[in-house]
Amino acid sequence: MNSIAGKILISSPSMDDAYFNKSVLFITEHNEQGAMAFVVNKIFERPLNQLMEFSNSPAFALYNGGPVDTAHLFFIHRSNGLIPGGTKIIGDIYFGGDFKEAIKLVNNKTITASAIKIFVGYCGWDTMELEAELAEGSWNSIDADGDIVFGEDPWQFEKLF
């Protein structure tokens, strides 16, 4: 099996799932058990400081990571030297790590949106589900690029569709 962890998936016009219409996903895990990804181009309706436990945080943008486990926050980052425990995905992009440290760095503005994205929920596929969606043409795959993954300008994503 060829893993596509570290790739970008772009929903194709043939995608028949309204949730994923014009979605750009970053694959963080892909193996025999399935896959995990995050939607990197859809901002959540509330910023971090509007979640009760983060009311003292800045108005930092959160992203709709996907429809799975929307009761939890997940994050990817480019600050492995500052946030311990992350799993390297590709290049300088890491998944997870010490969440309390990440929030501390967001709060004191040591880390900015160009180096971290925090998601509400994630996208998940069971064994061979993603492969089937790729085969039917629901997704187009491109190499990951930090500028795409951590991009903040919604218009930059429009050129991908």
PLY file of the C-alpha trace (Angstrom):
ply
format ascii 1.0
element vertex 161
property float x
property float y
property float z
element edge 160
property int vertex1
property int vertex2
end_header
0.00 0.00 0.00
1.29 3.44 -0.92
0.49 5.87 1.87
-0.70 9.33 0.87
-0.06 10.81 4.32
1.28 14.31 3.78
-0.72 14.87 0.58
-3.43 17.41 -0.14
-6.83 16.20 -1.33
-9.05 18.57 -3.27
-12.71 17.73 -3.70
-13.63 17.25 -7.33
-16.78 18.66 -8.92
-18.17 15.10 -8.92
-18.07 14.98 -5.10
-21.66 14.29 -4.03
-21.23 15.10 -0.34
-22.33 18.67 0.48
-20.04 18.78 3.55
-16.97 18.33 1.34
-17.99 20.66 -1.50
-14.93 22.81 -2.36
-12.87 21.26 0.45
-9.10 21.08 0.72
-7.87 18.33 3.06
-4.46 17.58 4.50
-3.87 13.85 5.07
-2.14 13.20 8.40
-2.45 9.41 8.48
-3.03 6.72 5.85
-2.43 3.03 6.41
-4.12 -0.40 6.20
-6.63 0.59 8.90
-7.81 3.74 7.15
-7.02 7.44 6.95
-7.26 10.70 8.88
-7.30 14.22 7.48
-8.30 17.79 8.27
-10.21 20.31 6.16
-7.77 23.24 5.99
-9.89 25.77 4.10
-13.12 26.07 6.11
-13.11 28.36 9.13
-15.24 27.33 12.12
-18.04 29.76 13.02
-16.46 30.72 16.36
-12.86 31.60 17.25
-10.92 29.92 20.03
-11.81 32.54 22.68
-15.51 31.85 22.23
-15.10 28.32 23.56
-15.71 28.37 27.30
-12.43 26.80 28.42
-10.42 29.19 26.21
-12.18 32.47 27.07
-8.84 34.04 28.07
-7.28 33.19 24.71
-7.13 35.55 21.72
-9.72 35.44 18.94
-7.67 32.80 17.11
-9.36 31.17 14.09
-10.48 27.55 14.41
-11.18 25.35 11.40
-13.90 22.80 10.63
-11.56 19.82 10.58
-14.24 17.35 9.60
-17.44 15.66 10.68
-15.82 13.12 13.05
-15.35 13.80 16.79
-16.43 17.43 16.72
-16.36 17.55 20.53
-12.55 17.72 20.47
-9.83 20.00 19.15
-6.88 18.76 17.08
-3.95 20.63 15.63
-1.16 20.60 13.09
1.87 22.87 13.33
5.29 23.88 12.07
6.82 24.41 15.50
8.27 21.08 16.56
11.04 22.90 18.44
8.43 24.68 20.56
5.68 22.06 20.86
6.95 18.68 22.08
5.39 15.35 21.21
4.17 16.01 17.67
4.23 13.37 14.95
6.09 14.42 11.81
3.87 14.18 8.73
6.00 15.73 6.00
8.73 18.38 5.86
8.24 20.75 8.78
4.56 19.84 9.35
3.62 17.95 12.53
0.37 16.57 13.88
-0.48 17.07 17.55
1.82 17.19 20.50
1.54 18.95 23.84
-1.79 20.78 23.45
-1.40 22.85 26.63
1.96 24.11 25.39
0.47 24.91 21.98
-2.32 26.97 23.56
0.20 28.76 25.79
2.21 29.71 22.68
-0.97 30.90 20.89
-1.96 32.93 23.96
1.40 34.70 24.25
1.57 35.12 20.44
4.83 33.16 20.15
3.14 31.05 17.50
0.83 32.50 14.85
-1.69 31.20 12.33
1.09 30.74 9.77
2.55 28.00 11.98
-0.47 26.31 13.60
-4.03 25.36 12.68
-6.51 24.18 15.29
-9.45 22.07 14.14
-12.84 21.13 15.50
-13.19 17.48 14.49
-11.45 15.54 11.73
-12.13 13.48 8.61
-11.80 9.73 8.92
-12.05 6.73 6.64
-12.09 3.03 7.48
-10.07 0.44 5.59
-10.15 1.07 1.82
-12.88 3.76 2.00
-10.57 6.58 0.93
-9.07 4.41 -1.80
-12.60 3.82 -3.15
-13.36 7.57 -3.12
-10.09 8.28 -4.93
-10.85 5.58 -7.52
-14.32 6.99 -8.22
-12.83 10.46 -8.76
-14.21 12.25 -5.69
-10.76 13.62 -4.80
-7.76 14.98 -6.64
-4.41 14.55 -4.91
-1.47 16.96 -4.99
1.77 17.23 -3.03
1.47 19.08 0.25
2.84 22.56 0.52
3.08 24.48 3.79
1.64 27.57 2.12
-1.47 25.61 1.18
-1.78 23.78 4.49
-1.32 26.90 6.63
-2.81 29.42 4.21
-5.20 31.91 5.73
-6.51 33.61 2.61
-9.72 31.89 1.46
-9.11 33.10 -2.11
-5.87 31.12 -2.37
-7.95 27.94 -2.24
-10.27 28.97 -5.07
-7.51 28.41 -7.64
-7.39 24.74 -6.59
-10.94 23.99 -7.77
0 1
1 2
2 3
3 4
4 5
5 6
6 7
7 8
8 9
9 10
10 11
11 12
12 13
13 14
14 15
15 16
16 17
17 18
18 19
19 20
20 21
21 22
22 23
23 24
24 25
25 26
26 27
27 28
28 29
29 30
30 31
31 32
32 33
33 34
34 35
35 36
36 37
37 38
38 39
39 40
40 41
41 42
42 43
43 44
44 45
45 46
46 47
47 48
48 49
49 50
50 51
51 52
52 53
53 54
54 55
55 56
56 57
57 58
58 59
59 60
60 61
61 62
62 63
63 64
64 65
65 66
66 67
67 68
68 69
69 70
70 71
71 72
72 73
73 74
74 75
75 76
76 77
77 78
78 79
79 80
80 81
81 82
82 83
83 84
84 85
85 86
86 87
87 88
88 89
89 90
90 91
91 92
92 93
93 94
94 95
95 96
96 97
97 98
98 99
99 100
100 101
101 102
102 103
103 104
104 105
105 106
106 107
107 108
108 109
109 110
110 111
111 112
112 113
113 114
114 115
115 116
116 117
117 118
118 119
119 120
120 121
121 122
122 123
123 124
124 125
125 126
126 127
127 128
128 129
129 130
130 131
131 132
132 133
133 134
134 135
135 136
136 137
137 138
138 139
139 140
140 141
141 142
142 143
143 144
144 145
145 146
146 147
147 148
148 149
149 150
150 151
151 152
152 153
153 154
154 155
155 156
156 157
157 158
158 159
159 160
